Amino acid sequence: MKDLTNEEIREIILKEFYKRAKGKSENPKIHMYNFPELKEIDNKKIFENVKYLINENLVRGGIDQDENQSFPWVSRITTTGTKFVEDE
């Protein structure tokens, strides 16, 4: 299993949603759990990082919950998230 830091995971997610906002994504429909760079990362770690991005207002999204699991989703990158990517 690949070992990425939380910052690296967040950067991958933000950059992909930035590309999607600009119409330049090669994978505009795949869910973040299936991003090629995150394919080998534990889903719990991805979940926690998506939750962080939502709470920090870097992306718009939410967490759907059913009886046995929670499922994060992101609808778009925010202005704050865009600035973060562009300033990098």
C-alpha positions in Angstrom: 0.0 0.0 0.0 1.2 3.5 -0.9 2.0 5.8 1.9 1.1 9.5 1.3 0.9 12.2 3.9 -2.4 14.0 4.6 -1.0 17.1 2.8 -0.2 15.0 -0.3 -3.7 13.4 -0.3 -5.3 16.8 0.1 -3.2 18.3 -2.7 -4.1 15.5 -5.1 -7.8 16.0 -4.4 -7.7 19.8 -4.7 -5.7 19.7 -7.9 -8.1 17.3 -9.5 -11.1 19.4 -8.6 -9.2 22.5 -9.8 -8.6 20.8 -13.2 -12.3 19.8 -13.3 -13.3 23.4 -12.7 -11.1 24.5 -15.6 -12.4 21.7 -17.9 -8.9 20.2 -18.1 -9.4 16.9 -16.1 -8.6 13.6 -17.8 -10.9 11.9 -15.3 -13.9 14.2 -14.8 -16.3 11.6 -13.7 -14.4 9.3 -11.4 -14.8 9.4 -7.6 -11.8 10.4 -5.5 -11.4 6.9 -4.2 -10.6 5.9 -7.7 -8.2 8.7 -8.6 -5.1 6.9 -10.0 -2.8 8.5 -7.4 -5.1 7.4 -4.5 -6.0 4.0 -5.7 -3.6 2.3 -3.2 -4.5 4.6 -0.2 -6.7 3.3 2.6 -10.3 4.6 2.1 -10.5 5.8 5.7 -7.5 8.0 5.2 -9.1 9.5 2.0 -12.4 10.0 3.9 -10.7 11.9 6.7 -8.9 14.2 4.3 -12.0 14.9 2.3 -13.8 15.8 5.5 -10.9 18.1 6.3 -11.2 19.8 2.9 -14.9 20.3 3.4 -14.5 21.7 6.9 -11.8 24.1 5.9 -14.0 25.4 3.1 -11.6 24.4 0.3 -14.3 22.3 -1.5 -18.0 22.1 -1.4 -19.4 18.8 -0.6 -20.8 16.6 2.1 -20.9 13.2 3.6 -23.8 10.8 2.9 -24.5 8.2 5.6 -26.4 5.0 5.6 -26.7 2.3 8.2 -23.2 0.9 7.7 -21.0 3.4 6.0 -20.3 7.1 5.3 -19.6 8.2 1.8 -18.0 11.6 1.1 -18.7 13.6 -2.1 -17.4 16.8 -3.5 -19.3 19.0 -5.9 -16.7 21.6 -6.6 -13.6 23.5 -5.4 -14.3 26.8 -3.6 -12.6 30.2 -4.3 -10.4 29.5 -1.2 -9.4 26.1 -2.6 -8.7 27.6 -6.0 -6.5 30.3 -4.4 -4.7 27.6 -2.5 -3.9 25.6 -5.6 -2.9 28.7 -7.7 -0.7 30.1 -4.9 1.2 26.8 -4.6 
